[in-house]
Amino acid sequence: MSVEITHVHYGSSSKTHPSIDAYQYHYDGETKLWYRWKADMVSFLETTTTAHVKGVQVAVVNDPPTPKFLRTHANGYYNDNLLSLPTFSV
């Protein structure tokens, strides 16, 4: 099972990966949109499914003391695909 993240919600005016506090997504092959708060999405990806942004894999970043967050990962490098997504309101 895989999901595509389509939108992000920032918890502050800072637009960084750690400041994203919610993710909107849909299951591959479906159109219904869902959202999860950051901690729930991290757990979801660590235990249940995989995610991507326009085909680019999403990984959980564990960089203490910063709480875990998501970031796209392709060709051995982290990149900024999530930061380029449109925002949504919760």
Protein Blocks (a to p, Z undefined) as FASTA:
>chain_A
ZZddfbdcdfbfbdcfklpcbdcdddehiabdcdddfklmmmmmmmmmccdeehiacddd
dddfbdcdddddeehiacfklmmpccddZZ
